[in-house]
Amino acid sequence: MELLQYFRLFRRWLWLLMLAGLVGASLSFINANQQPLQYDARSLIAIGVSLDSPNFANANSQVSMSTYAALLQTQDVLEGALSTLGNPISPGQLSSLIGTNQVIGTPFMEIWVSYADPILAADLANALAEQLILKNPSGLTESQELQVSLLNQQLDLLTLELDTQRENLAETEIELATGDLTSTRRVELQVQRLTLINQINESTNNIAQMSATVASLQVRSNPIEIIERARIPEGATSLFSMSTLFSGAVASTVLVGGLIFMYEYFNSTFHTTDEVALILKRPILGAISKYGKNSDSYSKKLLTNLLKTRVPDEFRILRTNLLFSSSVSTGIYVVTSATPNEGKTTVISNLAVSLAMSGLHVLLIDTDLRKPQIHRVFDLENEVGLTTLLTSNLLENPSSQSTIQWQDVIKQPDNIENLWVLPSGFPIDNPTELLGSTIMKNWVNAMQEYFKFDIILIDTPPLLGFPDGAVMSVSLEARVIPVIKANQTRHDAAKRMFERLDKVQAEVIGIILNQTNPRDESYQDYSYYTEYYT
């Protein structure tokens, strides 16, 4: 269920996420085009081995490349490189222009400088490489270098002596191989042969020991050598790339996505029928999707003008659920809301029209005596109405010679059969007292008995502002249908409304969620079925 809610949330805000990605990519493109052209110059150095070393292919730097990359960012190296070029920029600027890159599988490291001047970029890359050689932290001391030099000289001498010994041994072997030697000469040659072998073995051991000593000293050294000096770049490096656009789009999308998540987290309004049922623990009678414009008049939002939309089907579902919500399919229903501007008047008017279309005799009463709207929906006069009946004695004396008969107060709109409307009438000072009085109940009973209405729908003011709806639900023994507007009615307002209804033990048969987005609901879009059957 939670995963489904996240999916609906993503689908609801997908247009904004796509717009954010487009804006982010556009801003990245504009920013890249406004930046000055940059030129990349690169110098290549070898660390830990000389280019002339016989083991160059298998050489590995004894100090990690990150050490030299960090050394490049030190103040001494930066100032030293700039001083050789006349300090064209500050060390801080140079620090932001340089970078390093290790060539995988080799002791090579690239030093690159990106700058608007191609000549200065190349000079800076070379100057940095030279400074790195001067500041090499792993070189030998002077005494160690002298020791290595002496040992190398001794190794050269020993190598020459070893070659001479091997030549003498070869000559001795040849002479011993001849057969015309005297016994005395043969003994001399054998002694000489044994002496040469011992000398060769001793020289070999000495060379091995000296070589090991030299190797142990050299292993402490990480020589740095410039393999390729930086050249003046011929073309500028483009700052525009698909990765730039992608990064801008992702960054803006993530930012907007975070804001959306925070908004939804702190937004305590209802969005879907599932959310209403989960939070309020009440049944849902129906969901009415958005239709018309905010500037449209009430008459334009009437069901008879919306026959080519999904709205009639939604009201048919609402009508069916209402009629089968209890064992009694007829009666009196109070339609109310928690706060103003939740579409209660439009909903009850269209519900009355839908019920009338099904063949039921329906009476719609406007009891919102403070801000009546029902007469505007059906384009009726409001000079006489409910208040006329409540303030007269027509019920006690039906035969009185009044200028108007009470049956004439109830009006039938044009082109809508089976529907009668009782407008609010002129304003009065004490609407709550009159609406909850016995005379109000008597009038409703009289109208129901005289006209044989199947259903009476009563439009009331918002319940949190005025108690009229709760009062009439008790006095008229009416069932209550609250209207909640999607993305407007807050959770706390709806809960307070139900608390007031529960205190008077009103019978709430179900909730109508108004102005929903069909894409947020779990059912498929009605337009698919409409097109299919058409």
Order of alpha helices (4+ residues) and beta strands (2+ residues): alpha-alpha-beta-alpha-alpha-alpha-beta-beta-alpha-alpha-alpha-beta-alpha-alpha-beta-alpha-beta-alpha-beta-alpha-alpha-alpha-beta-alpha-alpha-beta-alpha-beta-alpha-beta-beta-alpha
